[in-house]
Amino acid sequence: MVEVNDEEIRRVLGLLYQEETLRAFASLVLGDTDGLPPKALRKLAAGGLAACDESGKWQATPERFRELLRARAEPGEELSAEERVLRTFLVDGRLTTMGMRRDKRLVVLRYIATVFEPGVRYPEKDVNVALRAFHDDYAALRRYLVDEELLSREGNVYWRSGGHVEV
């Protein structure tokens, strides 16, 4: 894995901020390589966004973005399977979808269950407020948590009854 720092990311993104290099990159992506400014092509090549083959034909290398994202998202060590699931389905702390396989849904639900303190009883409205922070369909989330025995319920009072507990 190539070491990527913030300066390298800024440098590559800066190439796309410049009108000349942005147009050249777009043209390369679209396959229109005629009449591109050599200076812009050299800048793109220096940033890893373009390459010239032996015949002198230029092509875009958009895989550079994937390299930067991977290096930035996984600094030093691989993410666990659970962390990958959470990164996939939780964006900025919000659940992006509820339509997922049960094994992945359980990973997400176990994470959400950690919002509730073991041994504390919560009125339904407090549970709804906490779950609304994750998804607008808090009723479905509440139902999933109860069905998977991560929360228990009696009347309109809920408490955490499963999942991982930090010690």
C-alpha positions in Angstrom: 0.0 0.0 0.0 1.3 3.4 -1.0 1.6 6.0 1.8 -0.8 8.8 1.1 -0.9 12.0 3.1 -3.3 14.9 3.0 -0.9 16.9 0.9 -0.9 14.3 -1.8 -4.7 14.2 -1.9 -4.8 18.0 -2.0 -2.3 18.0 -4.9 -4.4 15.6 -7.0 -7.7 17.4 -6.2 -6.0 20.7 -7.0 -5.4 19.4 -10.5 -9.1 19.1 -11.0 -9.6 22.5 -9.6 -7.6 24.1 -12.4 -9.7 24.7 -15.5 -7.0 23.6 -18.0 -6.2 20.3 -16.3 -9.9 19.6 -15.5 -10.7 20.0 -19.2 -7.8 17.8 -20.3 -8.7 15.1 -17.8 -12.4 15.2 -18.9 -11.3 14.9 -22.5 -9.0 11.9 -21.7 -11.9 10.2 -19.9 -14.1 10.7 -22.9 -11.4 9.5 -25.3 -10.9 12.8 -27.0 -7.1 13.2 -27.0 -6.7 15.6 -29.9 -5.2 19.0 -29.2 -4.8 18.7 -25.5 -2.2 21.1 -23.9 1.0 19.3 -23.2 1.5 21.2 -20.0 -1.8 20.0 -18.7 -1.0 16.4 -19.7 2.3 16.6 -17.9 0.6 17.9 -14.7 -2.0 15.1 -14.9 0.7 12.5 -15.3 2.7 13.9 -12.3 -0.5 13.6 -10.2 -1.1 10.0 -11.5 -4.3 11.0 -13.3 -2.9 10.4 -16.9 -0.4 8.2 -18.5 1.3 8.1 -21.9 2.0 4.7 -23.6 5.0 3.8 -25.8 3.2 5.1 -28.9 2.7 8.5 -27.4 -1.1 8.0 -26.8 -2.4 9.6 -23.6 -5.1 8.0 -21.5 -6.9 8.9 -18.2 -6.0 6.8 -15.1 -9.1 7.4 -12.9 -8.1 4.4 -10.8 -5.8 6.9 -9.0 -8.9 8.1 -7.1 -9.5 4.5 -5.9 -5.9 4.3 -4.8 -6.2 7.5 -2.8 -9.5 6.5 -1.2 -8.2 3.1 -0.2 -5.0 4.4 1.2 -6.9 7.1 3.1 -9.7 4.8 4.4 -7.3 2.1 5.5 -4.3 3.7 7.1 -1.9 1.0 7.9 -4.2 -1.9 8.7 -7.2 -3.6 7.1 -10.7 -2.9 8.4 -12.5 -5.7 10.1 -15.6 -7.2 8.4 -17.8 -5.4 10.9 -16.1 -2.1 10.3 -16.6 -2.5 6.6 -20.3 -3.2 7.1 -20.7 -0.2 9.3 -18.9 2.1 6.9 -21.1 0.8 4.1 -24.4 1.2 5.8 -23.8 4.1 8.2 -22.8 7.4 6.5 -22.2 10.4 8.9 -23.9 8.3 11.6 -27.1 7.8 9.6 -28.3 4.4 8.3 -28.4 4.6 4.5 -30.8 1.7 4.0 -32.6 -0.9 5.9 -32.8 -3.4 3.1 -29.8 -5.6 3.8 -29.0 -9.2 4.5 -29.7 -10.4 8.0 -26.0 -10.9 8.9 -25.2 -7.4 7.9 -28.3 -6.0 9.6 -27.2 -7.7 12.8 -23.9 -5.9 12.7 -25.6 -2.6 12.3 -28.2 -3.3 15.0 -25.6 -4.4 17.5 -23.8 -1.1 16.9 -27.1 0.9 17.3 -27.9 -1.1 20.5 -24.8 0.3 22.2 -26.6 3.7 22.4 -28.7 2.2 25.2 -27.1 1.7 28.6 -27.5 -1.8 30.0 -29.7 -1.8 33.1 -31.4 1.5 32.2 -35.1 1.5 31.3 -36.2 3.8 28.6 -39.7 5.1 27.8 -40.7 4.5 24.2 -40.5 8.2 23.2 -36.8 8.3 24.4 -36.1 5.1 22.3 -37.7 6.8 19.3 -35.6 9.9 19.7 -32.4 7.9 20.0 -33.3 5.7 16.9 -34.4 8.7 14.8 -30.8 9.9 14.9 -30.0 6.8 12.9 -33.0 6.6 10.5 -36.3 8.3 10.0 -38.1 4.9 10.2 -37.4 4.6 13.9 -40.3 2.2 14.4 -38.8 -0.4 12.1 -35.5 0.0 13.8 -37.1 -0.5 17.2 -38.9 -3.6 15.9 -35.7 -5.0 14.5 -33.9 -4.5 17.8 -36.7 -6.2 19.7 -37.0 -9.0 17.2 -33.2 -9.7 17.4 -33.4 -9.6 21.2 -31.1 -6.6 21.5 -33.8 -4.6 23.2 -36.6 -6.0 25.4 -40.0 -4.4 25.9 -42.7 -4.5 28.5 -45.6 -2.1 27.9 -44.0 1.1 26.6 -40.7 0.6 28.5 -37.6 -0.7 26.8 -34.2 -1.9 28.0 -31.1 -3.3 26.5 -31.0 -7.0 26.7 -28.3 -8.1 24.2 -25.3 -7.1 22.2 -21.8 -6.2 23.1 -21.0 -4.4 26.3 -17.8 -2.3 26.8 -16.1 -3.2 30.1 
